Amino acid sequence: MQLIAVDWAEVTAIATSILAIGLLGAFAAAAFAAQQARETRKSREAQVALEFFRRWNDDALVEARRMVRRFKSPEELRDAFAGYVAADAREAYVFYRELDFFEQLAALERQGAVDFELIELLMGRTLIERWELWKPAIEQAHGPGVYPLFAELVEKLRRRLDDRAAATAS
């Protein structure tokens, strides 16, 4: 019978190597899973954004934009919209399509479902101009504070544009 001496330093080195390889594998798997989660989130955001911007060109919103375009100033739109709302006219509900669209877009942005930079790239100035056009009409028909998320998103865009202008001027 022969006795074999165990070199515990070698056993410890082998076990440490195996543990290190296992940890590297676990880190790689975690990094891969995080990357997959980011890609899935980006894909979901892109799908939501595409659907939302598709709606912008749907017949219902095109009709609303055409009706709005008939008014030459925010004051004309204000007076007409207030009259439509007071009369519970069909036109008021056509106009609400656009206002609701912007409020919903702002809600999705606030919840992180639509990326702010994407909104800025695709609708930045348009969004601000639409708010400036609609604000007097909304306040005349409903008072201040209606469509608060739309207003908030516009302010966020304005701050971003002001920050960029200040950085450029420096």
C-alpha positions in Angstrom: 0.0 0.0 0.0 1.4 3.3 -1.1 0.4 6.6 0.5 0.2 9.7 -1.6 0.9 13.0 -0.1 -1.6 15.7 -0.9 -0.2 19.1 -1.8 -2.8 21.4 -0.4 -1.3 24.4 -2.1 -2.0 22.8 -5.5 -5.5 21.8 -4.5 -6.1 25.4 -3.3 -4.7 26.8 -6.5 -6.8 24.6 -8.7 -10.0 25.4 -6.7 -9.2 29.1 -6.9 -8.7 28.9 -10.6 -12.0 27.0 -11.0 -13.8 29.6 -8.8 -12.2 32.5 -10.9 -13.4 30.9 -14.1 -16.9 30.5 -12.7 -17.0 34.1 -11.5 -15.8 35.3 -14.9 -18.5 33.3 -16.6 -21.1 34.6 -14.1 -20.0 38.2 -14.8 -20.1 37.6 -18.6 -23.6 36.1 -18.3 -24.8 39.1 -16.2 -23.3 41.6 -18.7 -24.9 39.7 -21.5 -28.3 39.7 -19.7 -28.0 43.4 -19.0 -27.2 44.1 -22.6 -30.2 42.0 -23.7 -32.5 43.9 -21.3 -31.2 47.2 -22.7 -31.8 46.1 -26.2 -35.3 44.9 -25.3 -36.1 48.2 -23.6 -34.8 50.1 -26.6 -36.8 47.9 -29.0 -40.0 48.5 -26.9 -39.4 52.2 -26.8 -38.9 52.3 -30.5 -42.1 50.4 -31.1 -44.1 52.7 -28.8 -42.5 55.8 -30.6 -43.2 54.4 -34.0 -46.8 53.8 -33.1 -47.2 57.2 -31.6 -45.7 59.0 -34.5 -47.8 56.9 -36.9 -50.8 58.2 -35.1 -49.6 61.8 -35.9 -50.2 61.0 -39.5 -53.5 59.1 -39.1 -56.5 60.6 -40.8 -58.0 61.7 -37.4 -55.0 63.9 -36.4 -54.5 65.1 -39.9 -58.1 66.3 -39.9 -57.5 68.1 -36.6 -54.3 69.8 -37.9 -56.1 70.9 -41.0 -58.9 72.5 -38.9 -56.3 74.2 -36.7 -54.4 75.5 -39.7 -57.6 77.5 -40.8 -56.9 79.9 -37.9 -54.4 82.6 -38.5 -53.5 83.3 -34.9 -53.7 81.8 -31.4 -56.4 84.4 -30.7 -58.6 83.2 -33.6 -58.1 79.6 -32.5 -58.9 80.6 -28.9 -62.2 82.2 -29.8 -63.3 79.4 -32.1 -62.3 76.7 -29.7 -64.1 78.3 -26.8 -67.2 78.6 -28.9 -67.0 74.9 -30.0 -66.5 73.7 -26.4 -69.4 75.9 -25.1 -71.7 74.5 -27.9 -70.4 70.9 -27.4 -69.8 71.0 -31.1 -68.1 68.2 -33.1 -65.2 70.5 -33.9 -64.2 70.6 -30.3 -63.8 66.9 -30.2 -61.8 66.9 -33.4 -59.5 69.5 -31.7 -59.2 67.4 -28.6 -57.6 64.7 -30.7 -54.5 66.8 -31.1 -54.4 68.0 -27.5 -54.9 64.5 -26.2 -52.2 63.2 -28.5 -49.7 65.7 -27.0 -50.8 65.0 -23.4 -50.4 61.2 -24.0 -47.0 61.7 -25.6 -45.9 63.7 -22.6 -47.3 61.0 -20.2 -45.3 58.3 -22.1 -42.2 60.4 -22.0 -42.6 61.0 -18.2 -43.0 57.3 -17.6 -39.9 56.5 -19.8 -41.8 54.7 -22.5 -40.7 57.2 -25.1 -37.2 58.7 -25.1 -37.0 62.5 -24.6 -34.2 62.9 -27.1 -36.4 61.1 -29.7 -39.3 63.5 -29.1 -36.9 66.4 -29.2 -35.4 65.2 -32.5 -38.8 64.5 -34.2 -41.1 67.1 -32.7 -39.1 69.6 -30.6 -39.9 72.9 -32.3 -43.3 71.7 -33.5 -44.3 70.7 -30.0 -43.4 74.2 -28.6 -45.1 76.0 -31.5 -48.3 73.9 -31.0 -48.3 74.6 -27.3 -48.0 78.4 -28.0 -50.8 78.1 -30.4 -53.1 76.1 -28.1 -52.4 77.6 -24.7 -54.7 80.6 -25.1 -57.5 78.4 -26.4 -57.1 75.8 -23.6 -57.1 78.5 -20.9 -60.1 80.3 -22.4 -62.2 77.1 -22.7 -61.1 75.3 -19.5 -58.9 77.6 -17.4 -55.3 77.2 -16.4 -53.7 73.9 -15.6 -55.4 71.8 -18.2 -53.1 69.5 -20.2 -50.4 69.8 -17.6 -48.1 67.1 -19.0 -48.1 68.7 -22.4 -47.1 72.0 -20.7 -44.4 70.3 -18.7 -42.9 68.6 -21.8 -42.8 71.9 -23.6 -41.0 73.5 -20.7 -38.5 70.6 -20.6 -37.9 71.2 -24.3 -37.5 74.9 -23.8 -35.0 74.4 -21.0 -33.0 72.0 -23.2 -33.0 74.5 -26.1 -32.0 77.4 -23.8 -29.2 75.3 -22.3 -27.9 74.5 -25.8 -28.1 78.2 -26.8 -26.2 79.2 -23.7 -23.6 76.6 -24.3 -23.2 77.7 -27.9 -22.9 81.4 -26.8 -20.2 80.6 -24.3 
